[in-house]
Amino acid sequence: MLTSRLLGPLVLCLVGLTALAPVASAVPPEHGTKTLDVRDFIHPRVSALCGFPVRMQYEGWHRTSTFYDQNGEERMGLETGVFHITWSANGKSVRAVLAEPVRAVFNDDGTQTLYFTGVLHRNAPGEGITSGEAGRTVLVGHLSHI
């Protein structure tokens, strides 16, 4: 009986102390929308793989959200968008539609972990869908190298 009389005020004191503890608050996230319209440039990596110049153009939009920790350090970014891509070479074109969210986590060691989850399909004139990808891809490394 004596224990229950002492326990009640003790619990109230502990609850009161936790209410007074400072709350860690993160910097509010930033949100935005971007429109992309890149016209007719020679894609160096695809051209090198093919052995001849491959032109590329893409257009689309994406929404971005950037999240920060309580110190104002960028911790995670989210992008969701839809892009229409065209590769052209030798008088032929292949179109693709890419729709995917991308999540970038900024790791303490300076690397980033990128999570791609979405759908990509390529269409050739007269052939329809010629190839595609769906699912999740995870890349870890320095953003400038990915």
C-alpha positions as CSV (number, residue, x, y, z in Angstrom):
1,M,0.0,0.0,0.0
2,L,2.8,2.4,0.9
3,T,4.6,1.5,-2.4
4,S,1.5,2.3,-4.5
5,R,1.2,5.7,-2.7
6,L,4.8,6.5,-3.5
7,L,4.8,5.2,-7.0
8,G,2.0,7.5,-8.2
9,P,3.8,10.8,-7.5
10,L,7.1,9.3,-8.8
11,V,5.5,8.5,-12.1
12,L,4.0,12.0,-12.3
13,C,7.4,13.5,-11.7
14,L,9.0,11.4,-14.4
15,V,6.3,12.3,-16.9
16,G,6.7,16.0,-16.0
17,L,10.5,15.8,-16.5
18,T,10.2,14.2,-19.9
19,A,7.8,16.9,-20.9
20,L,10.4,19.5,-20.0
21,A,13.2,17.8,-22.0
22,P,14.2,19.6,-25.1
23,V,12.8,18.2,-28.3
24,A,15.3,17.6,-31.2
25,S,13.8,19.3,-34.2
26,A,15.0,18.7,-37.7
27,V,15.2,21.4,-40.4
28,P,11.9,21.3,-42.4
29,P,12.1,19.4,-45.7
30,E,12.3,21.3,-49.0
31,H,9.9,20.4,-51.8
32,G,9.9,21.4,-55.4
33,T,8.9,20.5,-59.0
34,K,11.3,20.7,-61.9
35,T,10.7,20.4,-65.7
36,L,13.4,19.0,-67.9
37,D,13.7,19.6,-71.6
38,V,17.1,18.6,-72.9
39,R,17.3,18.6,-76.7
40,D,19.6,16.8,-79.1
41,F,23.0,16.2,-77.6
42,I,25.5,13.5,-78.4
43,H,25.5,11.0,-75.4
44,P,29.1,10.2,-74.8
45,R,28.7,6.9,-72.9
46,V,26.1,5.4,-75.2
47,S,28.1,6.6,-78.3
48,A,31.2,4.9,-76.9
49,L,29.4,1.7,-76.3
50,C,27.8,1.7,-79.8
51,G,30.9,2.8,-81.7
52,F,29.0,5.6,-83.5
53,P,27.4,8.9,-82.4
54,V,24.1,8.5,-80.6
55,R,22.0,11.6,-80.1
56,M,19.7,11.8,-77.1
57,Q,16.9,14.1,-76.0
58,Y,14.6,13.9,-73.0
59,E,11.8,15.8,-71.5
60,G,9.7,15.3,-68.4
61,W,9.1,16.5,-64.9
62,H,10.0,15.4,-61.4
63,R,9.0,16.4,-57.9
64,T,11.8,16.6,-55.3
65,S,11.9,16.5,-51.5
66,T,15.0,17.0,-49.5
67,F,15.2,16.0,-45.9
68,Y,17.6,17.3,-43.3
69,D,18.7,16.3,-39.8
70,Q,18.6,18.5,-36.7
71,N,22.1,19.9,-37.7
72,G,20.8,21.0,-41.1
73,E,22.8,18.2,-42.9
74,E,21.1,16.7,-45.9
75,R,20.1,13.1,-45.0
76,M,17.8,12.0,-47.8
77,G,16.3,13.1,-51.1
78,L,13.3,11.8,-52.9
79,E,12.5,12.3,-56.6
80,T,9.5,11.1,-58.5
81,G,9.0,11.8,-62.2
82,V,8.1,10.7,-65.7
83,F,10.6,11.2,-68.6
84,H,10.3,10.6,-72.3
85,I,13.7,9.8,-73.8
86,T,14.7,9.4,-77.5
87,W,17.9,7.9,-78.8
88,S,18.7,8.6,-82.5
89,A,21.4,7.3,-84.7
90,N,21.8,6.3,-88.4
91,G,18.4,7.6,-89.2
92,K,16.6,5.4,-86.7
93,S,15.1,6.3,-83.3
94,V,14.2,4.4,-80.1
95,R,11.9,6.0,-77.6
96,A,11.6,5.1,-74.0
97,V,9.4,6.1,-71.1
98,L,10.9,6.1,-67.6
99,A,8.6,6.4,-64.6
100,E,10.2,5.9,-61.2
101,P,10.8,7.2,-57.8
102,V,14.4,7.6,-56.7
103,R,15.5,7.8,-53.0
104,A,19.0,8.9,-52.2
105,V,20.3,8.4,-48.6
106,F,23.4,10.4,-47.7
107,N,25.5,8.1,-45.5
108,D,27.8,9.2,-42.7
109,D,30.9,7.9,-44.6
110,G,30.3,10.3,-47.5
111,T,28.7,7.8,-49.9
112,Q,25.1,7.8,-51.1
113,T,22.8,4.9,-51.4
114,L,20.4,5.3,-54.4
115,Y,17.2,3.2,-54.6
116,F,15.6,3.2,-58.0
117,T,12.2,1.5,-58.1
118,G,10.2,1.8,-61.3
119,V,9.5,0.9,-64.9
120,L,11.4,1.6,-68.1
121,H,10.3,0.4,-71.6
122,R,11.9,1.1,-75.0
123,N,9.8,1.3,-78.2
124,A,11.1,0.9,-81.8
125,P,9.0,2.2,-84.7
126,G,6.9,-0.7,-86.1
127,E,8.1,-3.0,-83.4
128,G,6.4,-1.7,-80.2
129,I,8.1,-2.4,-76.9
130,T,11.6,-3.9,-77.6
131,S,12.9,-4.1,-74.1
132,G,12.2,-2.9,-70.6
133,E,13.1,-3.1,-67.0
134,A,11.0,-3.1,-63.8
135,G,11.8,-3.5,-60.2
136,R,14.3,-2.2,-57.7
137,T,18.0,-1.3,-58.3
138,V,20.2,-0.2,-55.4
139,L,23.6,1.6,-56.0
140,V,26.0,2.6,-53.3
141,G,29.0,4.9,-53.9
142,H,30.0,8.5,-54.3
143,L,27.4,10.4,-56.3
144,S,29.9,11.8,-58.7
145,H,30.9,8.2,-59.6
146,I,27.4,6.7,-60.0
